[in-house]
Amino acid sequence: MNRNRLLLIGLVALALGGVVSYGVYQNLRSKNMAAVVAGADALVAADDIQVGEKIGTDDVKVIRLPEGTLPPRAYQRASDVIGRGVILPISRGDFILPNKLAGTNAGSGLESLIPPGMRAVSVRVNEVVSVAGFVTAGKRVDVLLTGNPTGGEEQQTRTVLENVEVLAAGQRMERSSNGEPQTAPVITLLVSPDDAQKLTLASTQGRIQLAMRNPLDTKQQELAAVNTGALYKQMAAPAPAPRPVVKHTAAPAVPPPPTTYSVEVIKGSEKKETPLDTSK
């Protein structure tokens, strides 16, 4: 009898444990489903999107995530980003954020990369000027000018602009003096309107050289111009050979001969001369 009672109690406890477990499971499941339902849509890149490209319908996709996991200002509707230019690279799966896109009516391409109040100026370069091709978009450079400011023969180099951002680097078609088309490498720099005037004038006054700098080095320096003479050690003219010093021995002073006079004394037939010394 006791065994049957214990068995009954065990079955009841097991049933109660199953009911409680099922209730807890249903409660957790309902909370998870509520969290999913309460989530928000977010736009992410469906593929890699390069700088200057225009976002199309195939470049983005919508995913649903809990609201607490979305980054601030993340776009949720594809219509907000379709047709806008990209100013920062967007990798596949990255959120589409406002700081990576150009303005609504800014278009795409190079013009979308120019912030308000700035200008894009292109200068013709070669392998030396462009630092052997290492100057690419996003790098920071100084612009150096070498020329003859006074019209003389002595060359002078001066730093015209410092810490300038390279907006683009590529090729463009030009025509030679004979009218034949030719490809010329160019570097496009992002400068202020005032610096745009300096850069344009510098490109007509002499040779331009770019000096690449560390992007973390933003220090502006007041550098003096360097002339040709500063590159060479100025050799002083040789000093004349010392002349032998001739010592002249002064002749000993010879006192002048004393001037003497004599007095003749006559006494009767006796005559006597007495000398007188007048040098004293």
C-alpha positions as CSV (number, residue, x, y, z in Angstrom):
1,M,0.0,0.0,0.0
2,N,2.8,2.4,0.9
3,R,4.5,1.6,-2.3
4,N,1.5,2.4,-4.4
5,R,1.0,5.7,-2.5
6,L,4.7,6.6,-3.2
7,L,4.3,5.8,-6.8
8,L,1.2,7.9,-7.1
9,I,2.9,10.9,-5.4
10,G,5.9,10.5,-7.8
11,L,3.6,10.6,-10.9
12,V,1.8,13.6,-9.6
13,A,5.1,15.5,-8.9
14,L,6.4,14.5,-12.4
15,A,3.2,15.8,-14.0
16,L,3.4,19.1,-12.1
17,G,7.1,19.5,-13.1
18,G,6.1,19.0,-16.7
19,V,3.4,21.6,-16.5
20,V,5.6,24.1,-14.9
21,S,8.4,23.5,-17.4
22,Y,6.0,23.9,-20.3
23,G,4.7,27.1,-18.9
24,V,8.2,28.6,-18.5
25,Y,9.0,27.6,-22.0
26,Q,5.9,29.2,-23.4
27,N,6.6,32.4,-21.5
28,L,10.2,32.7,-22.8
29,R,9.1,31.9,-26.3
30,S,6.4,34.6,-26.2
31,K,8.9,37.1,-25.0
32,N,11.4,36.3,-27.7
33,M,8.7,36.5,-30.4
34,A,7.6,39.8,-29.0
35,A,11.2,41.1,-29.1
36,V,11.5,40.0,-32.8
37,V,8.2,41.5,-33.7
38,A,9.2,44.8,-31.9
39,G,12.4,45.0,-33.8
40,A,13.2,47.6,-36.6
41,D,14.3,47.5,-40.2
42,A,17.8,48.6,-41.2
43,L,19.6,49.0,-44.5
44,V,22.9,47.3,-45.1
45,A,25.0,47.0,-48.2
46,A,24.3,44.0,-50.4
47,D,27.8,44.2,-51.9
48,D,30.9,46.4,-51.7
49,I,30.2,50.0,-52.8
50,Q,33.2,52.1,-53.9
51,V,33.7,55.9,-53.4
52,G,31.9,57.9,-56.1
53,E,29.4,55.3,-57.1
54,K,25.7,55.9,-57.1
55,I,23.6,53.6,-54.9
56,G,21.1,51.5,-56.9
57,T,18.3,49.2,-55.8
58,D,20.6,46.1,-56.0
59,D,23.2,47.7,-53.7
60,V,21.2,47.6,-50.5
61,K,19.0,45.1,-48.7
62,V,16.7,45.4,-45.6
63,I,17.3,43.3,-42.5
64,R,15.3,43.2,-39.2
65,L,17.1,43.6,-35.9
66,P,16.2,44.4,-32.3
67,E,15.9,48.1,-31.9
68,G,18.7,48.3,-29.3
69,T,21.2,46.9,-31.7
70,L,20.8,49.5,-34.5
71,P,23.5,52.2,-34.9
72,P,22.3,55.8,-34.5
73,R,20.8,57.4,-37.7
74,A,20.8,54.1,-39.6
75,Y,18.6,54.3,-42.7
76,Q,15.5,52.0,-42.7
77,R,14.0,52.7,-46.1
78,A,15.7,52.0,-49.4
79,S,14.0,55.1,-50.9
80,D,16.1,57.3,-48.6
81,V,19.5,56.2,-50.2
82,I,18.7,55.2,-53.8
83,G,20.4,57.5,-56.2
84,R,22.8,59.1,-53.7
85,G,26.6,59.2,-54.2
86,V,29.0,57.4,-51.9
87,I,31.8,59.4,-50.3
88,L,33.3,56.7,-48.0
89,P,33.8,53.0,-49.0
90,I,31.0,50.7,-47.8
91,S,31.7,47.0,-47.4
92,R,29.2,44.2,-47.9
93,G,27.0,43.9,-44.8
94,D,27.8,47.4,-43.4
95,F,25.1,49.7,-42.3
96,I,24.2,52.5,-44.6
97,L,24.8,55.7,-42.6
98,P,24.5,59.4,-43.5
99,N,28.2,60.1,-43.1
100,K,29.0,57.7,-45.9
101,L,26.7,59.3,-48.4
102,A,26.7,62.6,-50.3
103,G,23.9,65.1,-49.9
104,T,20.5,64.4,-51.4
105,N,21.0,66.6,-54.5
106,A,24.9,66.4,-54.6
107,G,24.9,63.7,-57.3
108,S,27.6,61.1,-57.6
109,G,31.2,61.0,-58.8
110,L,33.9,63.5,-58.0
111,E,31.6,66.4,-57.3
112,S,29.9,64.5,-54.5
113,L,33.2,64.3,-52.7
114,I,33.7,68.0,-52.5
115,P,32.5,69.5,-49.2
116,P,30.7,72.9,-49.2
117,G,33.3,75.7,-49.3
118,M,36.1,73.6,-50.8
119,R,37.4,73.2,-54.3
120,A,38.9,70.4,-56.4
121,V,42.0,71.4,-58.4
122,S,43.9,69.0,-60.7
123,V,47.6,69.3,-61.4
124,R,49.6,67.4,-64.0
125,V,52.2,65.2,-62.5
126,N,54.7,62.5,-63.4
127,E,56.2,59.5,-61.6
128,V,58.6,61.8,-59.6
129,V,56.0,64.4,-58.7
130,S,53.5,61.8,-57.6
131,V,56.1,60.1,-55.4
132,A,56.4,57.0,-57.6
133,G,52.6,56.5,-57.7
134,F,52.2,56.2,-54.0
135,V,50.1,59.4,-53.9
136,T,46.5,58.1,-54.1
137,A,43.1,59.2,-53.0
138,G,42.9,59.9,-49.3
139,K,46.6,60.6,-48.8
140,R,48.0,63.9,-47.4
141,V,50.7,65.9,-49.2
142,D,52.6,69.1,-49.2
143,V,53.0,71.1,-52.4
144,L,56.5,72.4,-53.2
145,L,57.3,75.0,-55.9
146,T,60.7,75.4,-57.5
147,G,61.3,78.4,-59.7
148,N,63.1,81.8,-60.2
149,P,61.0,84.3,-58.3
150,T,63.4,87.2,-59.1
151,G,64.0,86.3,-62.6
152,G,67.7,85.5,-61.9
153,E,69.6,82.3,-62.4
154,E,69.4,81.1,-58.9
155,Q,66.7,78.5,-58.2
156,Q,64.5,78.7,-55.1
157,T,62.1,76.1,-53.6
158,R,59.3,77.0,-51.3
159,T,56.5,75.0,-49.6
160,V,53.3,76.5,-51.1
161,L,50.6,74.4,-49.4
162,E,50.7,72.0,-46.4
163,N,48.6,69.0,-45.4
164,V,46.4,68.9,-48.5
165,E,44.1,65.9,-49.1
166,V,44.4,64.0,-52.3
167,L,40.8,63.7,-53.7
168,A,41.6,61.5,-56.7
169,A,44.5,60.2,-58.8
170,G,44.2,59.0,-62.3
171,Q,44.6,59.8,-66.0
172,R,43.1,62.3,-68.4
173,M,43.3,62.9,-72.1
174,E,45.2,65.9,-73.3
175,R,46.5,67.0,-76.7
176,S,50.1,67.7,-77.5
177,S,51.4,70.8,-79.3
178,N,50.9,68.9,-82.5
179,G,47.3,68.3,-81.7
180,E,47.8,64.6,-81.0
181,P,45.9,63.0,-78.1
182,Q,48.0,61.8,-75.2
183,T,47.3,60.5,-71.7
184,A,48.6,62.6,-68.8
185,P,48.6,61.5,-65.2
186,V,46.9,64.0,-62.9
187,I,46.4,64.5,-59.1
188,T,43.3,66.2,-57.9
189,L,43.7,68.0,-54.6
190,L,41.0,69.2,-52.2
191,V,41.8,72.9,-51.3
192,S,40.1,76.0,-50.1
193,P,39.3,78.7,-52.7
194,D,42.3,80.8,-51.6
195,D,44.6,77.8,-51.9
196,A,43.1,77.0,-55.3
197,Q,44.4,80.3,-56.5
198,K,47.9,79.6,-55.1
199,L,48.0,76.1,-56.6
200,T,46.9,77.4,-60.0
201,L,49.5,80.2,-60.0
202,A,52.2,77.8,-58.8
203,S,51.6,75.4,-61.6
204,T,52.5,78.2,-64.1
205,Q,55.5,79.7,-62.3
206,G,57.8,76.7,-62.0
207,R,57.9,73.0,-61.2
208,I,55.6,71.4,-58.7
209,Q,56.7,68.6,-56.4
210,L,54.4,66.7,-54.0
211,A,55.8,65.5,-50.6
212,M,53.7,62.8,-48.9
213,R,53.2,63.1,-45.2
214,N,51.8,61.0,-42.4
215,P,48.0,61.6,-42.0
216,L,48.5,61.9,-38.2
217,D,51.0,64.7,-38.7
218,T,48.9,67.8,-39.1
219,K,51.4,70.3,-37.8
220,Q,51.8,73.5,-39.9
221,Q,55.3,74.8,-40.3
222,E,56.6,78.2,-41.4
223,L,59.4,77.1,-43.6
224,A,61.8,79.5,-45.2
225,A,62.6,79.2,-48.9
226,V,65.7,77.3,-49.9
227,N,68.1,78.8,-52.5
228,T,70.6,77.0,-54.7
229,G,73.5,78.3,-52.7
230,A,72.2,76.6,-49.6
231,L,72.8,73.2,-51.2
232,Y,76.6,73.7,-51.6
233,K,79.2,74.4,-49.0
234,Q,80.6,77.8,-49.8
235,M,84.4,77.5,-49.9
236,A,86.3,80.5,-48.5
237,A,89.2,81.9,-50.6
238,P,92.6,80.6,-49.5
239,A,94.3,83.0,-47.1
240,P,97.5,84.6,-48.6
241,A,100.8,83.1,-47.5
242,P,102.3,85.0,-44.6
243,R,105.2,87.2,-45.5
244,P,108.4,86.8,-43.6
245,V,108.8,89.4,-40.9
246,V,112.1,91.2,-41.4
247,K,113.5,92.6,-38.2
248,H,115.4,95.8,-38.7
249,T,118.1,96.3,-36.1
250,A,118.4,99.9,-35.3
251,A,121.9,101.3,-35.5
252,P,123.3,102.5,-32.2
253,A,122.9,106.2,-31.7
254,V,126.2,108.1,-32.3
255,P,126.4,111.3,-30.4
256,P,127.3,114.2,-32.5
257,P,130.9,115.4,-32.2
258,P,131.2,118.1,-29.7
259,T,131.7,121.6,-31.0
260,T,134.8,123.0,-29.5
261,Y,136.3,126.5,-29.5
262,S,139.7,127.6,-28.5
263,V,140.7,130.9,-26.9
264,E,144.2,132.2,-27.7
265,V,145.8,134.0,-24.9
266,I,149.0,136.1,-25.7
267,K,151.1,137.3,-22.9
268,G,154.0,139.2,-24.2
269,S,155.9,136.9,-26.5
270,E,154.1,133.8,-25.1
271,K,150.9,132.6,-26.9
272,K,148.6,129.9,-25.3
273,E,145.4,128.4,-26.6
274,T,142.8,127.1,-24.2
275,P,140.0,124.8,-25.6
276,L,136.3,125.5,-24.7
277,D,133.6,122.8,-24.7
278,T,130.2,124.2,-25.8
279,S,128.2,121.0,-25.8
280,K,127.5,121.3,-22.2
